[in-house]
Amino acid sequence: MARFYNRKVIVRQFKEIDPVLRLFKARKPKKQDKLNPKWEGPYKIRRVIGPGTYELEELSGKSIKHIWHGIYLKRYYT
């Protein structure tokens, strides 16, 4: 089971100051939710906490409270 998961998982690694989008955390799926955005941002990686965990900040420099795992982030291309 773990071998199958490890083959399919997409490892996302970011460096400090990389621009990223973050997944809306608390979402209740609704029928009309199909066309609503699922990602918000862009944000910058403020600090790499550990393998796969990141602290974010807004582009203006304001820090975001929570620590985010890499599965909830995706690279933002400008």
C-alpha positions in Angstrom: 0.0 0.0 0.0 2.7 2.5 0.9 4.7 1.6 -2.2 1.6 2.5 -4.4 1.2 5.8 -2.6 4.8 6.7 -2.9 4.7 6.1 -6.6 1.7 8.5 -7.1 2.5 11.3 -4.6 3.8 14.6 -6.0 6.6 15.9 -3.8 6.5 19.7 -3.8 9.6 21.4 -2.5 9.9 25.2 -2.2 12.6 27.6 -1.3 12.3 30.8 0.7 10.8 33.7 -1.3 9.2 31.3 -3.8 5.7 32.6 -4.8 3.0 30.0 -4.1 -0.8 29.6 -4.0 -2.5 28.0 -1.1 -5.5 25.7 -1.1 -8.7 27.1 0.5 -8.5 25.2 3.8 -12.1 25.0 5.0 -14.3 24.2 2.1 -17.7 22.5 2.1 -18.4 21.1 -1.3 -21.6 22.5 -2.8 -23.2 22.0 -6.1 -22.6 25.6 -7.2 -19.0 25.4 -5.9 -17.8 23.9 -9.1 -16.6 27.1 -10.7 -15.4 28.9 -7.6 -11.6 29.3 -7.2 -9.9 26.5 -5.1 -6.6 28.4 -4.6 -5.9 31.7 -3.0 -2.9 33.9 -3.1 -0.2 34.6 -4.2 2.0 34.3 -1.1 5.7 34.0 -0.5 7.5 31.3 1.5 8.8 33.1 4.5 10.6 30.2 6.1 11.1 26.5 5.6 10.3 24.9 8.9 11.1 21.3 8.1 10.7 18.8 5.3 7.5 19.8 3.5 6.3 22.4 6.1 6.4 26.2 5.4 5.6 29.5 6.9 3.9 31.9 4.5 3.7 35.7 4.2 1.6 38.0 2.0 3.4 39.9 -0.8 3.1 43.0 1.4 5.2 41.3 4.0 2.5 40.5 6.6 3.1 37.1 8.2 0.4 34.3 8.1 -0.1 32.6 11.5 -0.3 29.0 10.5 2.3 26.6 9.2 1.4 25.0 5.9 2.3 21.6 4.5 3.5 21.4 0.9 0.4 19.4 -0.2 -1.7 22.5 0.3 0.6 24.7 -1.7 1.4 25.0 -5.4 3.9 27.1 -7.3 2.7 30.4 -8.6 4.1 31.4 -12.0 4.2 35.1 -12.8 
